[in-house]
Amino acid sequence: MSMLIVDDSPPVIRLLHAFLERAGYDDVVCADGGVAALRYLGIEPSLPPPAVDCILLDIVMPEIDGIEVCRRIKSTPAYADTPVIMVTIRNEVETLRDAFIAGAHDYITKPVREVELAARLKSAITLKKEIECRKAREAEIVRLTEKLAEANVQLAELTVTDPLTKVGNRHYFMECLDKEWCRSFRESIPLSVILIAIDRFQEFTEQLGQSQGDECLKMIALALQISLKRATDYICRYSDHQFAIVLPNTPLPGAQTVAGAIRRSINDLEIKHAQGFVSISQGVAAIIPTDEMAIKDLLLMAEEAVTCAQAAGGNQVHFTCYKNIRE
């Protein structure tokens, strides 16, 4: 337990030092004035601050009085919780008030009585330990709260993200589609969907293994993300070997342009397949939502289009649009 005595009177210093030693405090440092105390504490000039558990501080001292020394000590973050006990011959109300305003924890009058000093030291140090424990608990609560917040963010991402390809999952796709459907309905603007199926993907995994199939899915997902130029477009994993893209405020020609860029980007990957390279089939559907239609109608149009593309041999784009669509 480290103690600091600050007093300009050598007899008082010796007396306090003896009291502390008899009370069991063996790490005692003495300073003969405020300047020496501040220098030791690393406050003036700035040095690495030593650990001090309690400070016994005289009020009446030359150069800097104890109240000003106390004020400087308590304004230093390293000693904000270190108890300062004023040891003084003065007990005027104004003086004591100024001392407490400066941050003093307690005071004891001279001549110092050993029993009283030991009791006040014990009380001050006990309080300091309680404050340290409370702050440690608060810091731990903050740390755990931050970890919980991070875990909640990760959990939220997991609920909407496909763990393999890192794009949105089907649940996220339906949420996005429902939101954009409502907006398109309100504003009477076109909404397009592209369904993308990997051609002969089952054959690919049977020949090369599931791990290669997973790598193929990840590469295609990345290529799809790169192909989309607008932040408002959504890409999701629709099923095992299918992806889906929502294109808000996009008529059929715009969706066809996106589909063409996607087809070229996948072909450029040149992912080897037993029968050449991996390719995709796409079904593009566009609609302006009305009271007479539902989301399932748009999805059915896209699914029928992608089925036709696959039936025609794959590696192509088929499209359809509802009759009310604006070109």
Secondary structure, DSSP 4 states (H G I P E B T S, - for coil): -EEEEE-S-HHHHHHHHHHHHHTT--EEEEESSHHHHHHHTTTTTT-PPPP-SEEEEESS-SSS-HHHHHHHHHTSGGGTTS-EEEEES---HHHHHHHHHHT--EEEESSPPHHHHHHHHHHHHHHHHHHHHHHHHHHHHHHHHHHHHHHHHHHHHHHHB-TTT-SB-HHHHHHHHHHHHHHHHHHT--EEEEEEEETTHHHHHHHH-HHHHHHHHHHHHHHHHHH---TT-EEEEEETTEEEEEEET--HHHHHHHHHHHHHHHHHH--EETTEE--EEEEEEEE---TT--HHHHHHHHHHHHHHHHHTTSSSEEEEE-TT---
